[in-house]
Amino acid sequence: MSGLTRAEIVVDLDAIRHNVRLLRELVGVPMITVVKADAYGHGLLPVARAAREAGAEWLAVATLDEVRSLRADGDEGRLLTWLTVPDEQYDDAIRADVDLTAYTVAELDEIAAAAAYVGAPARVQLKVDTGLHRGGASRADWRPFLERARAGEVAGTWRITGIWSHLACADEPDHPANDAQQAAFDDAVAMGHDVGLRPELRHLANSAAAILRPQARYDAVRVGLATYGLDPAPAVDHGTDLRPAMTVRAELALVKQLEAGDAVSYGHTWTAPARTTVGLVPAGYAEGVPVAGSNRLEVAVGGVRRPVRGRVCMDQVLVDLGGDTPPEGTEVVLFGPPGDGRATAQDWAQACGTINYEIVTRIGGRMSRRYTGVRP
Ligand SMILES: *Cc1c(COP(=O)(O)O)cnc(C)c1O
């Protein structure tokens, strides 16, 4: 194909493998690489394969649809899922040897019915709420929940393979919620032991805790964001050598001259104070460029950092070229790994008042995805 690449996402699988290996070595316990939400916008299947190649013992996703995609791709490794809804169809997941997560006795009952129907024991992990107050069994319900889990295990309905929880403030290592949640988690584990459960895995840590809180690593860690080379705790200086895997690039579609006083884009929210040039970048909020980044984002045009001017449109944004006239087709890197004038996903998050997770996960729209470092 020749001519212009409108806009594309380039994902470096070598960076993914580097990050998985580095983190696995750092934590010293089995790695559960989290590939939910299309691998945080990086592409579920290529990332899953790369993570396995780099030694991830487990993968984790949120939904059963994501489970189906992974199994259909031939992934046969240990796989954890955690976000089911009432009346979920568990049959295929049980047949596919997936580790399901239960939050409630009602959910355990549904899994029991599915296991009976399939005629094979399920694998179930138990999520306890230790203070995030999102999913998971509330403290008051721990005992009946754990007892029901144990009863099903004794009956041969399932094996309880894990007990786990999730931290609210892991990116703030000094936040008192971390100690409180970990103490609560230890209580839940002890209660599970009390009722006779001996799960193979206890896990609590996400990326930030895996890196910053060694005592929270237990038997495995669930690492999402850091896999993609983004910093889960940008405010903390921890020096982990993560490599961002995603580069979002486009080619300059048009360059034009503006006179002092010319205003650009919808609402005329920016007016040129002096004669300048602007370039048109063919990607907009349909591709996940946040409107909140209007007049705030920066991108690299031909290796030079340039500010976005005016409101981000659905299909395009304008950048101030400061009087320069780079040829149309000049590479524009919206964000990527640091270097060569590039903004990072973290820079974009800061500019937009959001988190790096949201920037990469929402990038996409009409952009194609291309992979480097693919293994034959
Ligand atoms: C998304 C998610 C993770 C991964 O979190 P990161 O901060 O991206 O490492 C881990 N556990 C649960 C329950 C999650 O929902």
The ligand as an SDF file (V2000), in Angstrom:
LIG
                    3D

 15 15  0  0  0  0  0  0  0  0999 V2000
   -7.9850   -4.1940   36.1500 C   0  0  0  0  0  0  0  0  0  0  0  0
   -7.7060   -4.9820   37.3540 C   0  0  0  0  0  0  0  0  0  0  0  0
   -6.3940   -5.3240   37.7210 C   0  0  0  0  0  0  0  0  0  0  0  0
   -5.1860   -4.7520   37.0310 C   0  0  0  0  0  0  0  0  0  0  0  0
   -4.9210   -3.4870   37.5780 O   0  0  0  0  0  0  0  0  0  0  0  0
   -3.6450   -2.6360   37.1010 P   0  0  0  0  0  0  0  0  0  0  0  0
   -3.6600   -1.4590   37.9840 O   0  0  0  0  0  0  0  0  0  0  0  0
   -3.8790   -2.3100   35.6700 O   0  0  0  0  0  0  0  0  0  0  0  0
   -2.4660   -3.5150   37.2890 O   0  0  0  0  0  0  0  0  0  0  0  0
   -6.2060   -6.1900   38.7710 C   0  0  0  0  0  0  0  0  0  0  0  0
   -7.2610   -6.6760   39.4620 N   0  0  0  0  0  0  0  0  0  0  0  0
   -8.5270   -6.3500   39.1570 C   0  0  0  0  0  0  0  0  0  0  0  0
   -9.6310   -6.8980   39.9520 C   0  0  0  0  0  0  0  0  0  0  0  0
   -8.8020   -5.4820   38.1240 C   0  0  0  0  0  0  0  0  0  0  0  0
  -10.0700   -5.1390   37.8430 O   0  0  0  0  0  0  0  0  0  0  0  0
  1  2  1  0
  2  3  1  0
  2 14  2  0
  3  4  1  0
  3 10  2  0
  4  5  1  0
  5  6  1  0
  6  7  2  0
  6  8  1  0
  6  9  1  0
 10 11  1  0
 11 12  2  0
 12 13  1  0
 12 14  1  0
 14 15  1  0
M  END
$$$$
